[in-house]
Amino acid sequence: MSEHLIQQMPAQSRILAIANQKGGVGKTTTAINLATALAAVKKKVLVIDLDPQGNASTGLGLDPAAREKNTYHILIDDITLEETIQPTDIPDLSIIPSGIDLTGAELELVDVENREYCLKNALKGIEKKFDYILIDCPPALGLLTVNALVAAQAVLVPLQCEFFALEGVSHLSRTIERIAGKFNPGLEIQGIVLTMFDKRNNLSGMVAEDVRAFFGDKVYNTVIPRNVRVSEAPSYGRPVLVYDMACAGSQAYLHLASEVLNREGIHV
């Protein structure tokens, strides 16, 4: 193998769970656009859609016919990740889709031995094929999210600028601490990203100040604004970075990717 090829191969995947037990906070939007931004700087990226709603799969333009083998089968049927990985139209970005079958996985996992480790065990063997693996978690703290947190090295938390934001993320923080204490000692919060920020709304500014006061430098400098182009993009099966690179939402996600990489010790 040539020296050039050796340099191109990732030394070890960095696995990030994108999690928040609240829905509608921009979790999936953050997952697919962060993944796209990382791929744009030549990182090999895999998105794992662990949400039964399958929005990440839809948002990356994956046809329903390509979702017959999905995250459900990895967790329940022990098929390999290689059998489920699908390419996207974005170079260096692949996805393991979700399927409607995943809805029942929570109940089926209850009786599985070492059920918290199903995803972690499935990921063994592909660590050197991707630079980043982003897991889009469901909006709940059930067994699917627990599997993501056990498999991940760090958590990225999208946080909507709304009244109950701090209460929700405090609950998630306690869950992360429990998972770290019992199953995954290295687990940490990589960062908290403020989403749906409306600079015309005083509440957005107040929430941002409160979150920064409480979590300090865990909060990214980048805030993701409310942006109509971000809202439109999923209906076209595209990340907003592909749908409209120039819009404020796209620029924010590019800045977020830069911050994420900087926290990983990679300067771009």
N, C-alpha and C positions, 0 to 999 in steps of 0.2 A: 504494500500500500504506500502511495506517495506521501511525502511530508505534507503536501497541500491538503490531501484528503483527510489526514489525521487531524489537521487543524480545524477542518470543517465540522468534524463530528462532535456533538455535544459531549462534555465530560460526564454530565449527570443532569437529568431533568430537574427543574425547579418546579414544584407542584404547589399551586396556589388555589385555595378554595375561595370562590366569590360567594359570600354568604350574608344573609340577613333574614331573620324569621318573618319580617314584614314583607308583604307583597307590594308591588307598585313603587319600589324605591329606585328603580333603574339598575337592578342587579344583572339581568340578562343583557341589557343594553351595554352595561359596563363590560361584561364578559366578552361579548363578541367584538366590541370596538377596541378594547385593550388588546385582544388577541390579534386583530387586524393591524393595529399600530406596531405591535411587536414583530409581526411577520414582515411589515414594511421595512424594518431595519435588519432584515435578514436573519431573524430568529426562527427556528423551526418550532411551530406551535401546534398543540393539540387542544381542542376544546372538548370536554366531556359534558354532555347535556344530561344532568342528573335530575332535571325537573320534569315530572310527568306531563306538564303542559307543552313541553317541546318547543318553547319559543326560541331558544338558541339555534335549534335545527332549522326552524323556519326563517329566522333572521339571517342565517348564512346561506339561504337559498336551496336547502336540501329538499329534494323531491320526496313526497311521502313513500314512494316505492323503494327508496333507498334506505328506509328505516326499519326494514323487516328484522334485521339483526341489530339490536340496540343495547343500551345500558342495562335493561332488564335481564337480557340473556347473559350478560357478563356476571351479574350478581347472583342470579338464580340458577342458570343452566351451565355455568362454568365454561362457556365458550371463550376463546382467546380474544384479546383486544384486536389483534391483527384482522380477525374476521369481521369486525364491526367498524373499523376506521374507514371513513369516507373522505375523499378529497373535496375541497371547495374550489370556487373559481378564483380564490385568492392564493397566489403562490406561497408555499411554505406554511399554509394553514389547513389543517385537517380537523375533522370532527367525529366523535362517536355520538350518534344521534340518540335521542329519547324516543320512546314509543308509548302508545296508549297502555301497553301491558305493564309499564312501570307503575301505574296507579296501584296495582295490587302488591307491589314488591314489599312495602312496609309490613303488611300482614304476613307475607310468606317468609320474610327474614326473621321473624320472631322465633321460629323454631330451629333456625340454622345455628350450628355450633360455631362459636367465634364470629357471630354475625357482624360485629363491628369492623372486622378486618377483611370483609369480602372484596371491597374495591382495592384496598392496599395490596392484597395478595394478587389480584388480577393485574395490577400495574407492574409487577415484577417482570423484568425482561425487556421492557421498552424504555427504561430510564435513559438509555444512551441514544435514543432515536429522536428525541425532542429536547429543545432547550427549555421550553415552558409548557406545562400542562395546566390548563385553567379549568376548574370544575365549577360549572354553573349549578348551584344548589337550589333545591325547592324552597319556597317561602314558609318553612316550618323547621322545627328543631327535632324532627323524628329520625328514624334509623337511616334514611338516605343521607341526610345532612351529617349525621354522626359518622357514616362511612367516609364521607368526603373529608371531614376534619381529622379522622384517623389516618387517612392516606396522605394528607397535605403536610407541607412543611410550614406553611404560613397561610394566613387568612386576610383577604382584602374585603373590607366592609363598605358597601355603598350605603350612604345615609342621606335620606331625603331631608331637606330643610323644612321640617314641620314641627308642630308643637310637641308631639310625643317621641321625637327622635332619640333623645338621650335615654329615656326609659327603656326603649327597645334595644339599643346597643349595649346598655349596661347588662341586660339579661343575656345577650349573646356573649358578652365578655365573660360572664360567669360560666356559661356553657363551655367556652373555649378553655378556661382554666380547669374545669372538671375533666375535659377530654385530655388535656395535657397531663394532668395528675394521674389519670387512670390508664390511658391507652397510648399517648403520643407525647412523650416528654419534651420534644423539641418544638412543639407547636407554638406559634406566636402570631400576633396581629402584625401583618406587614404594613398595613396602613388603613386609614378611614378616608373615604372620598365623599365629599359633600356633593349631592346630586340635586337636580331640579332647582337650582338656585335662581331666584328671581330678584335682581337688584332693585326692582321697583317696589318690592314688598319688604317692609321693615322687619317682618317676622323672619324672613330668610337670613337677614343680617344678624338678628338676635340669636337665632339658633346656631349659626356658624360661630359666633363669639362664644356661646356656652360650650359647644362641642370642643373648640380649641382650648378653652380654659380647663376643661375636664380631662381631655386626652393629650394635650400638649402637642409635641412634635410627631405623635402617631398620625395626626391629621395631615393629609397632603396639602401643599399650597394650592394646587389646582382645584378649582371648583367646576362642576359640570353645570352649565346654565340650562334653564328651560329653553328649548329650541324646537321650533316646529319641524325643522328638517330631521332632527333626531327622532321625532315621533313618526314621521312619514316613512323613513327608510325601511323598517321591518316589513311593511306591506308590499314592498318591492323585492323582498328577499335579499336585502343588501345591508351591510353595516353602513352607518352614516358616512364613514370615511371613504367609502366607494360611491355612495349616493351623491354626496356633495362635500368634497374635500375642503372647500373654502369656508363653509359655514362655521359659526362660533362653536357648535357642539363638536365638530370634527377637530378643530384646533385644540379644544380643551382635552380631548382624548389623546391627541398626540403629546401634549404636555404631560398628561398623566403617565403615559408610557415611559416618557423620559424620567419622571420622578421614580417610578417603580424600578427601572433599571439602575438608577443612581443608588437607590436603597439596597440593590443587590450587588453594588460595587462595580457596576458596568457603566461607563460614562460614554454617552453618545452625543 
